[in-house]
Each structure stands twice: as structure tokens, then as C-alpha cells.
Amino acid sequence: MSKEDNSISFGVGLLFGVVGGVIAAVLYAPKSGEETRQDVENVITDIAQKYTPEIKEAKKQALTSIDVIRYRLEQQYNKISDSIKAKQLAKAKEKETTDFEVN
């Protein structure tokens, strides 16, 4: 396992630990259901507001990567398609030439 994989695993584990701690703290707090739901809503809203720019940037990067991959795949597909068509045309010409010479 590489150092980068270890860092990613540690980051994911840390994130799950924090989320689990927050959930446990909210669920075990001596508050009514309404207060607990309000607290959960506030935490989620705060997290969403805090990380919105990062989420938007990640989405933008993902969509850009998808577009680049799609473009590259289309290029490869067109190359393969053109190659197949060229081979088929060459075979057809060869057959036409062979048939013409035989007759």
C-alpha cells in the first residue's frame, strides 16, 4: 500500500470518526426530539454552507474530466471505425480486382 493510499485511508477514517462523534453526541444529548432535529438540521446546514465552494469545484473538475475522457474515447472510436472502413474498402477493391481479372 502506498503512502498516498495510507493518507487517503486516514482521511476517510478521520472523517467517519468525526461524523460518528457528532451523531453520537446529538443522539445522546438530553434534549427533546424537536430540539435534536433542529440541532441536526443546523449542523447539516452549516456543513453544507461551509463546504459548498469545495463541492462545486469538485463537481466542476469531475465534469471536466468526464468531458475530456468522452472526447478521447470518441477520437479512439473514430480512429478504429476509420481503420475498419479502410480495411473493408481495401478488401472490396482487392475482390473487385480479382473478380475482374478472372472474368
PLY file of the C-alpha trace (Angstrom):
ply
format ascii 1.0
element vertex 103
property float x
property float y
property float z
element edge 102
property int vertex1
property int vertex2
end_header
0.00 0.00 0.00
1.48 3.36 -0.99
1.90 6.41 1.21
-0.85 8.20 -0.74
-3.26 5.31 -0.14
-2.46 5.45 3.58
-3.14 9.20 3.65
-6.46 8.76 1.87
-7.45 5.94 4.21
-6.50 8.01 7.23
-8.50 10.99 5.92
-11.57 8.87 5.26
-11.28 7.25 8.69
-10.91 10.63 10.36
-13.97 11.95 8.51
-16.07 8.95 9.55
-14.86 9.33 13.13
-15.86 12.98 13.27
-19.25 12.29 11.71
-19.83 9.38 14.07
-18.88 11.52 17.05
-21.26 14.28 16.03
-24.09 11.81 15.51
-23.45 10.13 18.87
-23.30 13.48 20.65
-26.59 14.61 19.11
-28.37 11.32 19.78
-27.24 11.02 23.40
-27.81 14.66 24.31
-30.57 15.10 26.90
-32.86 17.12 24.63
-36.33 16.65 23.26
-36.85 15.19 19.80
-37.72 18.60 18.36
-34.54 20.18 19.75
-32.46 17.28 18.48
-33.96 17.53 14.99
-33.29 21.27 14.99
-29.68 20.67 16.06
-29.19 18.10 13.31
-30.68 20.47 10.76
-28.39 23.28 11.93
-25.29 21.09 11.72
-26.18 19.87 8.24
-26.91 23.41 7.06
-23.62 24.67 8.50
-21.64 21.88 6.85
-23.39 22.44 3.52
-22.68 26.18 3.62
-19.09 25.69 4.73
-18.17 23.17 2.03
-20.32 24.42 -0.87
-17.37 26.02 -2.74
-15.31 22.83 -2.46
-18.24 20.70 -3.58
-18.87 22.96 -6.57
-15.17 22.89 -7.52
-15.03 19.10 -7.22
-18.16 18.81 -9.37
-16.65 21.16 -11.96
-13.42 19.14 -12.05
-15.33 15.87 -12.33
-17.43 17.16 -15.23
-14.32 18.49 -16.98
-12.61 15.12 -16.56
-15.67 13.34 -17.94
-15.71 15.65 -20.97
-12.00 15.02 -21.62
-12.47 11.25 -21.33
-15.53 11.36 -23.60
-13.58 13.35 -26.20
-10.65 10.91 -26.09
-12.97 7.92 -26.36
-14.74 9.48 -29.35
-11.36 10.07 -31.01
-10.33 6.45 -30.45
-13.70 5.21 -31.68
-13.39 7.31 -34.85
-9.84 6.03 -35.48
-10.95 2.43 -35.08
-14.03 2.99 -37.22
-11.96 4.65 -39.96
-9.44 1.81 -39.83
-12.17 -0.81 -40.18
-13.75 1.07 -43.07
-10.37 1.39 -44.80
-9.72 -2.35 -44.43
-13.20 -3.17 -45.74
-12.68 -0.84 -48.71
-9.28 -2.39 -49.43
-10.79 -5.90 -49.34
-13.63 -4.82 -51.62
-11.18 -3.30 -54.12
-9.00 -6.40 -53.95
-12.01 -8.63 -54.55
-13.19 -6.40 -57.39
-9.77 -6.54 -58.99
-9.56 -10.31 -58.53
-13.07 -10.86 -59.91
-12.36 -8.60 -62.90
-9.13 -10.44 -63.73
-10.81 -13.86 -63.50
-13.66 -12.96 -65.84
0 1
1 2
2 3
3 4
4 5
5 6
6 7
7 8
8 9
9 10
10 11
11 12
12 13
13 14
14 15
15 16
16 17
17 18
18 19
19 20
20 21
21 22
22 23
23 24
24 25
25 26
26 27
27 28
28 29
29 30
30 31
31 32
32 33
33 34
34 35
35 36
36 37
37 38
38 39
39 40
40 41
41 42
42 43
43 44
44 45
45 46
46 47
47 48
48 49
49 50
50 51
51 52
52 53
53 54
54 55
55 56
56 57
57 58
58 59
59 60
60 61
61 62
62 63
63 64
64 65
65 66
66 67
67 68
68 69
69 70
70 71
71 72
72 73
73 74
74 75
75 76
76 77
77 78
78 79
79 80
80 81
81 82
82 83
83 84
84 85
85 86
86 87
87 88
88 89
89 90
90 91
91 92
92 93
93 94
94 95
95 96
96 97
97 98
98 99
99 100
100 101
101 102
